[in-house]
Amino acid sequence: NNKPVVIGVSTNDGLGSSLKNIATLLNTKNFYFIPFRQDDYKVKPKSLVLDYRYVIESIEYAMNNEQIQPVISRE
């Protein structure tokens, strides 16, 4: 449909076998990500979680065919 799709990643395997799929979508037209970060790196070293503070802003950017930056958050 050529419409934007906004994705919020929350997974315990984001830096494991799921990383390949996330990377593919990051490089695919019309797919936009809510910024995400590593969750609890000591207890869950492969876990990623979206930053809920950027949900609305990410949607607004996607409606203009832009990816909010940075995609990977430090906080």
Predicted model as a PDB file, atoms N, CA, C, CB and O in Angstrom, pLDDT in the B-factor column:
MODEL        1                                                                  
ATOM      1  N   ASN A   1       0.804  -1.206   0.000  1.00 83.00           N  
ATOM      2  CA  ASN A   1       0.000   0.000   0.000  1.00 83.00           C  
ATOM      3  C   ASN A   1       0.842   1.263   0.000  1.00 83.00           C  
ATOM      4  CB  ASN A   1      -0.912   0.002   1.183  1.00 83.00           C  
ATOM      5  O   ASN A   1       0.305   2.362  -0.142  1.00 83.00           O  
ATOM      6  N   ASN A   2       2.152   1.126   0.156  1.00 89.00           N  
ATOM      7  CA  ASN A   2       3.048   2.281   0.191  1.00 89.00           C  
ATOM      8  C   ASN A   2       2.746   3.227   1.338  1.00 89.00           C  
ATOM      9  CB  ASN A   2       2.968   3.029  -1.106  1.00 89.00           C  
ATOM     10  O   ASN A   2       2.958   4.433   1.210  1.00 89.00           O  
ATOM     11  N   LYS A   3       2.257   2.712   2.451  1.00 95.00           N  
ATOM     12  CA  LYS A   3       1.953   3.490   3.652  1.00 95.00           C  
ATOM     13  C   LYS A   3       3.004   3.172   4.714  1.00 95.00           C  
ATOM     14  CB  LYS A   3       0.507   3.179   4.180  1.00 95.00           C  
ATOM     15  O   LYS A   3       3.563   2.075   4.719  1.00 95.00           O  
ATOM     16  N   PRO A   4       3.280   4.121   5.613  1.00 97.00           N  
ATOM     17  CA  PRO A   4       4.274   3.866   6.652  1.00 97.00           C  
ATOM     18  C   PRO A   4       3.788   2.864   7.685  1.00 97.00           C  
ATOM     19  CB  PRO A   4       4.649   5.157   7.336  1.00 97.00           C  
ATOM     20  O   PRO A   4       2.615   2.846   8.057  1.00 97.00           O  
ATOM     21  N   VAL A   5       4.720   2.027   8.143  1.00 97.00           N  
ATOM     22  CA  VAL A   5       4.477   1.069   9.216  1.00 97.00           C  
ATOM     23  C   VAL A   5       5.447   1.418  10.346  1.00 97.00           C  
ATOM     24  CB  VAL A   5       4.663  -0.431   8.723  1.00 97.00           C  
ATOM     25  O   VAL A   5       6.660   1.445  10.142  1.00 97.00           O  
ATOM     26  N   VAL A   6       4.905   1.685  11.536  1.00 98.00           N  
ATOM     27  CA  VAL A   6       5.734   2.042  12.682  1.00 98.00           C  
ATOM     28  C   VAL A   6       5.856   0.818  13.580  1.00 98.00           C  
ATOM     29  CB  VAL A   6       5.134   3.259  13.463  1.00 98.00           C  
ATOM     30  O   VAL A   6       4.859   0.190  13.936  1.00 98.00           O  
ATOM     31  N   ILE A   7       7.106   0.485  13.944  1.00 97.00           N  
ATOM     32  CA  ILE A   7       7.380  -0.711  14.734  1.00 97.00           C  
ATOM     33  C   ILE A   7       8.017  -0.317  16.059  1.00 97.00           C  
ATOM     34  CB  ILE A   7       8.297  -1.685  13.959  1.00 97.00           C  
ATOM     35  O   ILE A   7       8.940   0.497  16.108  1.00 97.00           O  
ATOM     36  N   GLY A   8       7.508  -0.908  17.123  1.00 96.00           N  
ATOM     37  CA  GLY A   8       8.097  -0.753  18.450  1.00 96.00           C  
ATOM     38  C   GLY A   8       8.653  -2.097  18.881  1.00 96.00           C  
ATOM     39  O   GLY A   8       7.897  -3.047  19.083  1.00 96.00           O  
ATOM     40  N   VAL A   9       9.963  -2.186  19.022  1.00 95.00           N  
ATOM     41  CA  VAL A   9      10.624  -3.450  19.340  1.00 95.00           C  
ATOM     42  C   VAL A   9      10.697  -3.652  20.853  1.00 95.00           C  
ATOM     43  CB  VAL A   9      12.036  -3.490  18.727  1.00 95.00           C  
ATOM     44  O   VAL A   9      11.195  -2.794  21.580  1.00 95.00           O  
ATOM     45  N   SER A  10      10.207  -4.773  21.305  1.00 94.00           N  
ATOM     46  CA  SER A  10      10.390  -5.232  22.683  1.00 94.00           C  
ATOM     47  C   SER A  10      10.535  -6.745  22.617  1.00 94.00           C  
ATOM     48  CB  SER A  10       9.183  -4.797  23.624  1.00 94.00           C  
ATOM     49  O   SER A  10       9.562  -7.465  22.392  1.00 94.00           O  
ATOM     50  N   THR A  11      11.756  -7.216  22.815  1.00 93.00           N  
ATOM     51  CA  THR A  11      12.026  -8.646  22.699  1.00 93.00           C  
ATOM     52  C   THR A  11      13.230  -9.028  23.547  1.00 93.00           C  
ATOM     53  CB  THR A  11      12.262  -9.036  21.232  1.00 93.00           C  
ATOM     54  O   THR A  11      14.158  -8.238  23.720  1.00 93.00           O  
ATOM     55  N   ASN A  12      13.205 -10.225  24.065  1.00 93.00           N  
ATOM     56  CA  ASN A  12      14.340 -10.726  24.831  1.00 93.00           C  
ATOM     57  C   ASN A  12      15.454 -11.253  23.929  1.00 93.00           C  
ATOM     58  CB  ASN A  12      13.886 -11.818  25.777  1.00 93.00           C  
ATOM     59  O   ASN A  12      16.517 -11.630  24.421  1.00 93.00           O  
ATOM     60  N   ASP A  13      15.224 -11.284  22.621  1.00 92.00           N  
ATOM     61  CA  ASP A  13      16.203 -11.828  21.684  1.00 92.00           C  
ATOM     62  C   ASP A  13      16.616 -10.797  20.626  1.00 92.00           C  
ATOM     63  CB  ASP A  13      15.636 -13.073  21.004  1.00 92.00           C  
ATOM     64  O   ASP A  13      17.094 -11.179  19.557  1.00 92.00           O  
ATOM     65  N   GLY A  14      16.445  -9.522  20.899  1.00 90.00           N  
ATOM     66  CA  GLY A  14      16.734  -8.478  19.920  1.00 90.00           C  
ATOM     67  C   GLY A  14      18.177  -8.423  19.457  1.00 90.00           C  
ATOM     68  O   GLY A  14      18.452  -8.024  18.325  1.00 90.00           O  
ATOM     69  N   LEU A  15      19.091  -8.815  20.309  1.00 93.00           N  
ATOM     70  CA  LEU A  15      20.502  -8.844  19.928  1.00 93.00           C  
ATOM     71  C   LEU A  15      20.977 -10.261  19.666  1.00 93.00           C  
ATOM     72  CB  LEU A  15      21.358  -8.203  21.011  1.00 93.00           C  
ATOM     73  O   LEU A  15      22.178 -10.526  19.604  1.00 93.00           O  
ATOM     74  N   GLY A  16      20.022 -11.170  19.512  1.00 92.00           N  
ATOM     75  CA  GLY A  16      20.323 -12.564  19.189  1.00 92.00           C  
ATOM     76  C   GLY A  16      19.896 -12.855  17.765  1.00 92.00           C  
ATOM     77  O   GLY A  16      20.210 -12.094  16.849  1.00 92.00           O  
ATOM     78  N   SER A  17      19.192 -13.937  17.577  1.00 92.00           N  
ATOM     79  CA  SER A  17      18.792 -14.342  16.229  1.00 92.00           C  
ATOM     80  C   SER A  17      17.771 -13.390  15.599  1.00 92.00           C  
ATOM     81  CB  SER A  17      18.220 -15.742  16.266  1.00 92.00           C  
ATOM     82  O   SER A  17      17.623 -13.380  14.377  1.00 92.00           O  
ATOM     83  N   SER A  18      17.061 -12.586  16.408  1.00 92.00           N  
ATOM     84  CA  SER A  18      16.093 -11.620  15.862  1.00 92.00           C  
ATOM     85  C   SER A  18      16.765 -10.405  15.242  1.00 92.00           C  
ATOM     86  CB  SER A  18      15.142 -11.165  16.952  1.00 92.00           C  
ATOM     87  O   SER A  18      16.138  -9.674  14.475  1.00 92.00           O  
ATOM     88  N   LEU A  19      18.023 -10.184  15.563  1.00 93.00           N  
ATOM     89  CA  LEU A  19      18.724  -8.999  15.073  1.00 93.00           C  
ATOM     90  C   LEU A  19      18.744  -8.932  13.545  1.00 93.00           C  
ATOM     91  CB  LEU A  19      20.149  -8.980  15.608  1.00 93.00           C  
ATOM     92  O   LEU A  19      18.633  -7.846  12.977  1.00 93.00           O  
ATOM     93  N   LYS A  20      18.882 -10.065  12.881  1.00 95.00           N  
ATOM     94  CA  LYS A  20      18.896 -10.086  11.419  1.00 95.00           C  
ATOM     95  C   LYS A  20      17.587  -9.537  10.855  1.00 95.00           C  
ATOM     96  CB  LYS A  20      19.138 -11.514  10.905  1.00 95.00           C  
ATOM     97  O   LYS A  20      17.600  -8.763   9.898  1.00 95.00           O  
ATOM     98  N   ASN A  21      16.467  -9.931  11.438  1.00 95.00           N  
ATOM     99  CA  ASN A  21      15.166  -9.454  10.966  1.00 95.00           C  
ATOM    100  C   ASN A  21      14.973  -7.969  11.257  1.00 95.00           C  
ATOM    101  CB  ASN A  21      14.041 -10.261  11.613  1.00 95.00           C  
ATOM    102  O   ASN A  21      14.420  -7.243  10.431  1.00 95.00           O  
ATOM    103  N   ILE A  22      15.422  -7.515  12.421  1.00 94.00           N  
ATOM    104  CA  ILE A  22      15.323  -6.098  12.758  1.00 94.00           C  
ATOM    105  C   ILE A  22      16.153  -5.278  11.776  1.00 94.00           C  
ATOM    106  CB  ILE A  22      15.789  -5.843  14.214  1.00 94.00           C  
ATOM    107  O   ILE A  22      15.699  -4.246  11.283  1.00 94.00           O  
ATOM    108  N   ALA A  23      17.370  -5.738  11.495  1.00 94.00           N  
ATOM    109  CA  ALA A  23      18.244  -5.032  10.554  1.00 94.00           C  
ATOM    110  C   ALA A  23      17.630  -4.973   9.158  1.00 94.00           C  
ATOM    111  CB  ALA A  23      19.614  -5.711  10.491  1.00 94.00           C  
ATOM    112  O   ALA A  23      17.734  -3.952   8.479  1.00 94.00           O  
ATOM    113  N   THR A  24      16.998  -6.048   8.731  1.00 96.00           N  
ATOM    114  CA  THR A  24      16.343  -6.062   7.416  1.00 96.00           C  
ATOM    115  C   THR A  24      15.238  -5.017   7.364  1.00 96.00           C  
ATOM    116  CB  THR A  24      15.767  -7.461   7.106  1.00 96.00           C  
ATOM    117  O   THR A  24      15.124  -4.281   6.383  1.00 96.00           O  
ATOM    118  N   LEU A  25      14.425  -4.946   8.409  1.00 95.00           N  
ATOM    119  CA  LEU A  25      13.338  -3.972   8.435  1.00 95.00           C  
ATOM    120  C   LEU A  25      13.851  -2.540   8.540  1.00 95.00           C  
ATOM    121  CB  LEU A  25      12.406  -4.266   9.590  1.00 95.00           C  
ATOM    122  O   LEU A  25      13.239  -1.624   7.991  1.00 95.00           O  
ATOM    123  N   LEU A  26      14.969  -2.336   9.239  1.00 94.00           N  
ATOM    124  CA  LEU A  26      15.560  -1.002   9.312  1.00 94.00           C  
ATOM    125  C   LEU A  26      15.957  -0.498   7.933  1.00 94.00           C  
ATOM    126  CB  LEU A  26      16.774  -1.007  10.234  1.00 94.00           C  
ATOM    127  O   LEU A  26      16.004   0.710   7.699  1.00 94.00           O  
ATOM    128  N   ASN A  27      16.239  -1.409   7.031  1.00 95.00           N  
ATOM    129  CA  ASN A  27      16.688  -1.061   5.690  1.00 95.00           C  
ATOM    130  C   ASN A  27      15.584  -1.214   4.642  1.00 95.00           C  
ATOM    131  CB  ASN A  27      17.871  -1.918   5.311  1.00 95.00           C  
ATOM    132  O   ASN A  27      15.869  -1.207   3.444  1.00 95.00           O  
ATOM    133  N   THR A  28      14.330  -1.353   5.076  1.00 96.00           N  
ATOM    134  CA  THR A  28      13.211  -1.561   4.164  1.00 96.00           C  
ATOM    135  C   THR A  28      12.360  -0.307   4.090  1.00 96.00           C  
ATOM    136  CB  THR A  28      12.359  -2.761   4.607  1.00 96.00           C  
ATOM    137  O   THR A  28      12.039   0.302   5.111  1.00 96.00           O  
ATOM    138  N   LYS A  29      11.999   0.070   2.879  1.00 96.00           N  
ATOM    139  CA  LYS A  29      11.185   1.265   2.645  1.00 96.00           C  
ATOM    140  C   LYS A  29       9.850   1.161   3.378  1.00 96.00           C  
ATOM    141  CB  LYS A  29      10.948   1.470   1.137  1.00 96.00           C  
ATOM    142  O   LYS A  29       9.234   0.096   3.422  1.00 96.00           O  
ATOM    143  N   ASN A  30       9.416   2.269   3.947  1.00 97.00           N  
ATOM    144  CA  ASN A  30       8.127   2.438   4.621  1.00 97.00           C  
ATOM    145  C   ASN A  30       8.033   1.767   5.985  1.00 97.00           C  
ATOM    146  CB  ASN A  30       7.049   1.910   3.754  1.00 97.00           C  
ATOM    147  O   ASN A  30       6.947   1.724   6.563  1.00 97.00           O  
ATOM    148  N   PHE A  31       9.127   1.246   6.514  1.00 97.00           N  
ATOM    149  CA  PHE A  31       9.144   0.719   7.880  1.00 97.00           C  
ATOM    150  C   PHE A  31       9.947   1.679   8.741  1.00 97.00           C  
ATOM    151  CB  PHE A  31       9.747  -0.729   7.934  1.00 97.00           C  
ATOM    152  O   PHE A  31      11.086   2.015   8.417  1.00 97.00           O  
ATOM    153  N   TYR A  32       9.348   2.116   9.838  1.00 98.00           N  
ATOM    154  CA  TYR A  32       9.959   3.095  10.725  1.00 98.00           C  
ATOM    155  C   TYR A  32       9.919   2.565  12.153  1.00 98.00           C  
ATOM    156  CB  TYR A  32       9.239   4.466  10.623  1.00 98.00           C  
ATOM    157  O   TYR A  32       8.941   1.946  12.570  1.00 98.00           O  
ATOM    158  N   PHE A  33      10.989   2.815  12.893  1.00 97.00           N  
ATOM    159  CA  PHE A  33      11.113   2.282  14.240  1.00 97.00           C  
ATOM    160  C   PHE A  33      10.978   3.369  15.292  1.00 97.00           C  
ATOM    161  CB  PHE A  33      12.437   1.574  14.398  1.00 97.00           C  
ATOM    162  O   PHE A  33      11.483   4.481  15.137  1.00 97.00           O  
ATOM    163  N   ILE A  34      10.285   3.019  16.364  1.00 97.00           N  
ATOM    164  CA  ILE A  34      10.325   3.826  17.573  1.00 97.00           C  
ATOM    165  C   ILE A  34      11.701   3.563  18.179  1.00 97.00           C  
ATOM    166  CB  ILE A  34       9.133   3.471  18.586  1.00 97.00           C  
ATOM    167  O   ILE A  34      12.129   2.411  18.247  1.00 97.00           O  
ATOM    168  N   PRO A  35      12.406   4.617  18.623  1.00 97.00           N  
ATOM    169  CA  PRO A  35      13.733   4.376  19.194  1.00 97.00           C  
ATOM    170  C   PRO A  35      13.701   3.287  20.265  1.00 97.00           C  
ATOM    171  CB  PRO A  35      14.292   5.667  19.786  1.00 97.00           C  
ATOM    172  O   PRO A  35      12.764   3.196  21.058  1.00 97.00           O  
ATOM    173  N   PHE A  36      14.748   2.467  20.267  1.00 95.00           N  
ATOM    174  CA  PHE A  36      14.832   1.368  21.220  1.00 95.00           C  
ATOM    175  C   PHE A  36      16.214   1.329  21.850  1.00 95.00           C  
ATOM    176  CB  PHE A  36      14.514   0.028  20.539  1.00 95.00           C  
ATOM    177  O   PHE A  36      17.165   1.934  21.355  1.00 95.00           O  
ATOM    178  N   ARG A  37      16.296   0.602  22.950  1.00 94.00           N  
ATOM    179  CA  ARG A  37      17.560   0.509  23.682  1.00 94.00           C  
ATOM    180  C   ARG A  37      17.696  -0.894  24.257  1.00 94.00           C  
ATOM    181  CB  ARG A  37      17.637   1.581  24.814  1.00 94.00           C  
ATOM    182  O   ARG A  37      16.743  -1.672  24.295  1.00 94.00           O  
ATOM    183  N   GLN A  38      18.897  -1.187  24.697  1.00 92.00           N  
ATOM    184  CA  GLN A  38      19.114  -2.460  25.372  1.00 92.00           C  
ATOM    185  C   GLN A  38      18.414  -2.385  26.724  1.00 92.00           C  
ATOM    186  CB  GLN A  38      20.649  -2.778  25.534  1.00 92.00           C  
ATOM    187  O   GLN A  38      18.495  -1.370  27.416  1.00 92.00           O  
ATOM    188  N   ASP A  39      17.738  -3.445  27.090  1.00 89.00           N  
ATOM    189  CA  ASP A  39      16.958  -3.461  28.324  1.00 89.00           C  
ATOM    190  C   ASP A  39      17.907  -3.598  29.522  1.00 89.00           C  
ATOM    191  CB  ASP A  39      15.917  -4.623  28.306  1.00 89.00           C  
ATOM    192  O   ASP A  39      18.663  -2.663  29.789  1.00 89.00           O  
ATOM    193  N   ASP A  40      17.902  -4.663  30.218  1.00 86.00           N  
ATOM    194  CA  ASP A  40      18.759  -4.900  31.375  1.00 86.00           C  
ATOM    195  C   ASP A  40      19.933  -5.765  30.927  1.00 86.00           C  
ATOM    196  CB  ASP A  40      17.965  -5.584  32.544  1.00 86.00           C  
ATOM    197  O   ASP A  40      19.850  -6.993  30.934  1.00 86.00           O  
ATOM    198  N   TYR A  41      21.029  -5.112  30.536  1.00 86.00           N  
ATOM    199  CA  TYR A  41      22.138  -5.828  29.892  1.00 86.00           C  
ATOM    200  C   TYR A  41      22.810  -6.857  30.788  1.00 86.00           C  
ATOM    201  CB  TYR A  41      23.165  -4.847  29.427  1.00 86.00           C  
ATOM    202  O   TYR A  41      23.422  -7.799  30.285  1.00 86.00           O  
ATOM    203  N   LYS A  42      22.711  -6.700  32.100  1.00 91.00           N  
ATOM    204  CA  LYS A  42      23.342  -7.675  32.998  1.00 91.00           C  
ATOM    205  C   LYS A  42      22.500  -8.945  33.133  1.00 91.00           C  
ATOM    206  CB  LYS A  42      23.567  -7.052  34.380  1.00 91.00           C  
ATOM    207  O   LYS A  42      23.042 -10.050  33.136  1.00 91.00           O  
ATOM    208  N   VAL A  43      21.189  -8.792  33.244  1.00 93.00           N  
ATOM    209  CA  VAL A  43      20.299  -9.933  33.436  1.00 93.00           C  
ATOM    210  C   VAL A  43      19.824 -10.505  32.104  1.00 93.00           C  
ATOM    211  CB  VAL A  43      19.101  -9.528  34.284  1.00 93.00           C  
ATOM    212  O   VAL A  43      19.696 -11.719  31.948  1.00 93.00           O  
ATOM    213  N   LYS A  44      19.562  -9.606  31.138  1.00 93.00           N  
ATOM    214  CA  LYS A  44      19.048 -10.024  29.824  1.00 93.00           C  
ATOM    215  C   LYS A  44      19.926  -9.400  28.739  1.00 93.00           C  
ATOM    216  CB  LYS A  44      17.540  -9.603  29.638  1.00 93.00           C  
ATOM    217  O   LYS A  44      19.541  -8.392  28.146  1.00 93.00           O  
ATOM    218  N   PRO A  45      21.083  -9.975  28.472  1.00 92.00           N  
ATOM    219  CA  PRO A  45      22.066  -9.345  27.583  1.00 92.00           C  
ATOM    220  C   PRO A  45      21.636  -9.191  26.126  1.00 92.00           C  
ATOM    221  CB  PRO A  45      23.310 -10.128  27.618  1.00 92.00           C  
ATOM    222  O   PRO A  45      22.259  -8.421  25.396  1.00 92.00           O  
ATOM    223  N   LYS A  46      20.605  -9.885  25.682  1.00 94.00           N  
ATOM    224  CA  LYS A  46      20.157  -9.789  24.286  1.00 94.00           C  
ATOM    225  C   LYS A  46      18.834  -9.039  24.154  1.00 94.00           C  
ATOM    226  CB  LYS A  46      20.016 -11.181  23.687  1.00 94.00           C  
ATOM    227  O   LYS A  46      18.261  -8.985  23.066  1.00 94.00           O  
ATOM    228  N   SER A  47      18.350  -8.467  25.240  1.00 94.00           N  
ATOM    229  CA  SER A  47      17.023  -7.868  25.277  1.00 94.00           C  
ATOM    230  C   SER A  47      17.009  -6.427  24.758  1.00 94.00           C  
ATOM    231  CB  SER A  47      16.490  -7.905  26.689  1.00 94.00           C  
ATOM    232  O   SER A  47      17.910  -5.643  25.057  1.00 94.00           O  
ATOM    233  N   LEU A  48      15.980  -6.089  23.978  1.00 95.00           N  
ATOM    234  CA  LEU A  48      15.737  -4.728  23.505  1.00 95.00           C  
ATOM    235  C   LEU A  48      14.334  -4.298  23.917  1.00 95.00           C  
ATOM    236  CB  LEU A  48      15.913  -4.632  21.960  1.00 95.00           C  
ATOM    237  O   LEU A  48      13.417  -5.116  23.994  1.00 95.00           O  
ATOM    238  N   VAL A  49      14.182  -3.013  24.179  1.00 95.00           N  
ATOM    239  CA  VAL A  49      12.871  -2.477  24.535  1.00 95.00           C  
ATOM    240  C   VAL A  49      12.725  -1.088  23.908  1.00 95.00           C  
ATOM    241  CB  VAL A  49      12.688  -2.414  26.092  1.00 95.00           C  
ATOM    242  O   VAL A  49      13.677  -0.308  23.879  1.00 95.00           O  
ATOM    243  N   LEU A  50      11.523  -0.792  23.408  1.00 95.00           N  
ATOM    244  CA  LEU A  50      11.291   0.509  22.799  1.00 95.00           C  
ATOM    245  C   LEU A  50      11.230   1.587  23.871  1.00 95.00           C  
ATOM    246  CB  LEU A  50       9.998   0.499  21.973  1.00 95.00           C  
ATOM    247  O   LEU A  50      10.959   1.304  25.037  1.00 95.00           O  
ATOM    248  N   ASP A  51      11.484   2.818  23.465  1.00 94.00           N  
ATOM    249  CA  ASP A  51      11.418   3.970  24.363  1.00 94.00           C  
ATOM    250  C   ASP A  51      10.051   4.615  24.168  1.00 94.00           C  
ATOM    251  CB  ASP A  51      12.588   4.999  24.086  1.00 94.00           C  
ATOM    252  O   ASP A  51       9.826   5.327  23.190  1.00 94.00           O  
ATOM    253  N   TYR A  52       9.147   4.363  25.099  1.00 95.00           N  
ATOM    254  CA  TYR A  52       7.757   4.798  24.963  1.00 95.00           C  
ATOM    255  C   TYR A  52       7.599   6.317  24.874  1.00 95.00           C  
ATOM    256  CB  TYR A  52       6.954   4.283  26.124  1.00 95.00           C  
ATOM    257  O   TYR A  52       6.557   6.798  24.428  1.00 95.00           O  
ATOM    258  N   ARG A  53       8.602   7.072  25.285  1.00 94.00           N  
ATOM    259  CA  ARG A  53       8.514   8.540  25.199  1.00 94.00           C  
ATOM    260  C   ARG A  53       8.427   9.018  23.756  1.00 94.00           C  
ATOM    261  CB  ARG A  53       9.722   9.184  25.881  1.00 94.00           C  
ATOM    262  O   ARG A  53       8.004  10.146  23.503  1.00 94.00           O  
ATOM    263  N   TYR A  54       8.823   8.174  22.808  1.00 96.00           N  
ATOM    264  CA  TYR A  54       8.903   8.606  21.414  1.00 96.00           C  
ATOM    265  C   TYR A  54       7.824   8.013  20.511  1.00 96.00           C  
ATOM    266  CB  TYR A  54      10.242   8.253  20.866  1.00 96.00           C  
ATOM    267  O   TYR A  54       7.935   8.105  19.288  1.00 96.00           O  
ATOM    268  N   VAL A  55       6.803   7.418  21.072  1.00 97.00           N  
ATOM    269  CA  VAL A  55       5.772   6.769  20.253  1.00 97.00           C  
ATOM    270  C   VAL A  55       5.080   7.773  19.333  1.00 97.00           C  
ATOM    271  CB  VAL A  55       4.734   6.081  21.149  1.00 97.00           C  
ATOM    272  O   VAL A  55       5.057   7.578  18.118  1.00 97.00           O  
ATOM    273  N   ILE A  56       4.525   8.830  19.887  1.00 98.00           N  
ATOM    274  CA  ILE A  56       3.774   9.818  19.093  1.00 98.00           C  
ATOM    275  C   ILE A  56       4.693  10.508  18.095  1.00 98.00           C  
ATOM    276  CB  ILE A  56       3.107  10.867  20.011  1.00 98.00           C  
ATOM    277  O   ILE A  56       4.339  10.665  16.927  1.00 98.00           O  
ATOM    278  N   GLU A  57       5.864  10.919  18.550  1.00 97.00           N  
ATOM    279  CA  GLU A  57       6.813  11.607  17.670  1.00 97.00           C  
ATOM    280  C   GLU A  57       7.266  10.701  16.519  1.00 97.00           C  
ATOM    281  CB  GLU A  57       8.033  12.083  18.475  1.00 97.00           C  
ATOM    282  O   GLU A  57       7.438  11.167  15.393  1.00 97.00           O  
ATOM    283  N   SER A  58       7.455   9.419  16.800  1.00 97.00           N  
ATOM    284  CA  SER A  58       7.858   8.461  15.760  1.00 97.00           C  
ATOM    285  C   SER A  58       6.772   8.335  14.695  1.00 97.00           C  
ATOM    286  CB  SER A  58       8.156   7.078  16.382  1.00 97.00           C  
ATOM    287  O   SER A  58       7.069   8.257  13.503  1.00 97.00           O  
ATOM    288  N   ILE A  59       5.528   8.315  15.126  1.00 98.00           N  
ATOM    289  CA  ILE A  59       4.407   8.237  14.181  1.00 98.00           C  
ATOM    290  C   ILE A  59       4.350   9.500  13.318  1.00 98.00           C  
ATOM    291  CB  ILE A  59       3.067   8.042  14.938  1.00 98.00           C  
ATOM    292  O   ILE A  59       4.129   9.424  12.109  1.00 98.00           O  
ATOM    293  N   GLU A  60       4.548  10.645  13.939  1.00 98.00           N  
ATOM    294  CA  GLU A  60       4.543  11.905  13.184  1.00 98.00           C  
ATOM    295  C   GLU A  60       5.655  11.924  12.137  1.00 98.00           C  
ATOM    296  CB  GLU A  60       4.700  13.102  14.139  1.00 98.00           C  
ATOM    297  O   GLU A  60       5.426  12.335  10.999  1.00 98.00           O  
ATOM    298  N   TYR A  61       6.840  11.488  12.508  1.00 98.00           N  
ATOM    299  CA  TYR A  61       7.953  11.414  11.557  1.00 98.00           C  
ATOM    300  C   TYR A  61       7.617  10.455  10.417  1.00 98.00           C  
ATOM    301  CB  TYR A  61       9.249  10.966  12.271  1.00 98.00           C  
ATOM    302  O   TYR A  61       7.844  10.767   9.248  1.00 98.00           O  
ATOM    303  N   ALA A  62       7.080   9.300  10.760  1.00 98.00           N  
ATOM    304  CA  ALA A  62       6.760   8.291   9.744  1.00 98.00           C  
ATOM    305  C   ALA A  62       5.731   8.818   8.752  1.00 98.00           C  
ATOM    306  CB  ALA A  62       6.240   7.007  10.407  1.00 98.00           C  
ATOM    307  O   ALA A  62       5.803   8.508   7.563  1.00 98.00           O  
ATOM    308  N   MET A  63       4.779   9.608   9.224  1.00 97.00           N  
ATOM    309  CA  MET A  63       3.778  10.180   8.316  1.00 97.00           C  
ATOM    310  C   MET A  63       4.418  11.122   7.293  1.00 97.00           C  
ATOM    311  CB  MET A  63       2.707  10.932   9.115  1.00 97.00           C  
ATOM    312  O   MET A  63       3.841  11.404   6.243  1.00 97.00           O  
ATOM    313  N   ASN A  64       5.626  11.603   7.623  1.00 97.00           N  
ATOM    314  CA  ASN A  64       6.400  12.437   6.687  1.00 97.00           C  
ATOM    315  C   ASN A  64       7.517  11.641   6.018  1.00 97.00           C  
ATOM    316  CB  ASN A  64       6.996  13.650   7.419  1.00 97.00           C  
ATOM    317  O   ASN A  64       8.448  12.215   5.453  1.00 97.00           O  
ATOM    318  N   ASN A  65       7.417  10.317   6.086  1.00 96.00           N  
ATOM    319  CA  ASN A  65       8.412   9.418   5.490  1.00 96.00           C  
ATOM    320  C   ASN A  65       9.823   9.654   6.010  1.00 96.00           C  
ATOM    321  CB  ASN A  65       8.405   9.572   3.994  1.00 96.00           C  
ATOM    322  O   ASN A  65      10.789   9.639   5.247  1.00 96.00           O  
ATOM    323  N   GLU A  66       9.931   9.873   7.319  1.00 97.00           N  
ATOM    324  CA  GLU A  66      11.224  10.088   7.956  1.00 97.00           C  
ATOM    325  C   GLU A  66      11.363   9.164   9.155  1.00 97.00           C  
ATOM    326  CB  GLU A  66      11.390  11.563   8.383  1.00 97.00           C  
ATOM    327  O   GLU A  66      10.383   8.844   9.828  1.00 97.00           O  
ATOM    328  N   GLN A  67      12.590   8.741   9.412  1.00 97.00           N  
ATOM    329  CA  GLN A  67      12.894   7.931  10.588  1.00 97.00           C  
ATOM    330  C   GLN A  67      13.407   8.854  11.679  1.00 97.00           C  
ATOM    331  CB  GLN A  67      13.939   6.813  10.260  1.00 97.00           C  
ATOM    332  O   GLN A  67      14.366   9.596  11.466  1.00 97.00           O  
ATOM    333  N   ILE A  68      12.776   8.816  12.847  1.00 96.00           N  
ATOM    334  CA  ILE A  68      13.275   9.607  13.969  1.00 96.00           C  
ATOM    335  C   ILE A  68      14.676   9.126  14.320  1.00 96.00           C  
ATOM    336  CB  ILE A  68      12.324   9.503  15.203  1.00 96.00           C  
ATOM    337  O   ILE A  68      14.958   7.930  14.253  1.00 96.00           O  
ATOM    338  N   GLN A  69      15.560  10.060  14.697  1.00 95.00           N  
ATOM    339  CA  GLN A  69      16.935   9.714  15.021  1.00 95.00           C  
ATOM    340  C   GLN A  69      17.278  10.169  16.423  1.00 95.00           C  
ATOM    341  CB  GLN A  69      17.898  10.332  14.013  1.00 95.00           C  
ATOM    342  O   GLN A  69      16.716  11.164  16.881  1.00 95.00           O  
ATOM    343  N   PRO A  70      18.139   9.518  17.106  1.00 94.00           N  
ATOM    344  CA  PRO A  70      18.740   8.240  16.764  1.00 94.00           C  
ATOM    345  C   PRO A  70      17.765   7.089  17.004  1.00 94.00           C  
ATOM    346  CB  PRO A  70      20.018   8.025  17.570  1.00 94.00           C  
ATOM    347  O   PRO A  70      16.903   7.180  17.878  1.00 94.00           O  
ATOM    348  N   VAL A  71      17.894   6.027  16.246  1.00 94.00           N  
ATOM    349  CA  VAL A  71      17.019   4.855  16.390  1.00 94.00           C  
ATOM    350  C   VAL A  71      17.397   4.097  17.647  1.00 94.00           C  
ATOM    351  CB  VAL A  71      17.112   3.927  15.148  1.00 94.00           C  
ATOM    352  O   VAL A  71      16.526   3.589  18.353  1.00 94.00           O  
ATOM    353  N   ILE A  72      18.687   4.015  17.932  1.00 90.00           N  
ATOM    354  CA  ILE A  72      19.144   3.303  19.115  1.00 90.00           C  
ATOM    355  C   ILE A  72      19.434   4.336  20.195  1.00 90.00           C  
ATOM    356  CB  ILE A  72      20.407   2.429  18.807  1.00 90.00           C  
ATOM    357  O   ILE A  72      20.323   5.175  20.052  1.00 90.00           O  
ATOM    358  N   SER A  73      18.667   4.257  21.278  1.00 83.00           N  
ATOM    359  CA  SER A  73      18.735   5.207  22.377  1.00 83.00           C  
ATOM    360  C   SER A  73      19.718   4.724  23.432  1.00 83.00           C  
ATOM    361  CB  SER A  73      17.349   5.419  22.993  1.00 83.00           C  
ATOM    362  O   SER A  73      19.895   3.519  23.607  1.00 83.00           O  
ATOM    363  N   ARG A  74      20.353   5.641  24.129  1.00 76.00           N  
ATOM    364  CA  ARG A  74      21.287   5.275  25.198  1.00 76.00           C  
ATOM    365  C   ARG A  74      20.600   5.194  26.544  1.00 76.00           C  
ATOM    366  CB  ARG A  74      22.426   6.270  25.269  1.00 76.00           C  
ATOM    367  O   ARG A  74      21.113   4.549  27.458  1.00 76.00           O  
ATOM    368  N   GLU A  75      19.473   5.822  26.684  1.00 71.00           N  
ATOM    369  CA  GLU A  75      18.789   5.889  27.979  1.00 71.00           C  
ATOM    370  C   GLU A  75      17.962   4.698  28.264  1.00 71.00           C  
ATOM    371  CB  GLU A  75      17.938   7.083  28.055  1.00 71.00           C  
ATOM    372  O   GLU A  75      17.332   4.622  29.319  1.00 71.00           O  
TER     373      GLU A  75                                                      
ENDMDL                                                                          
END                                                                             
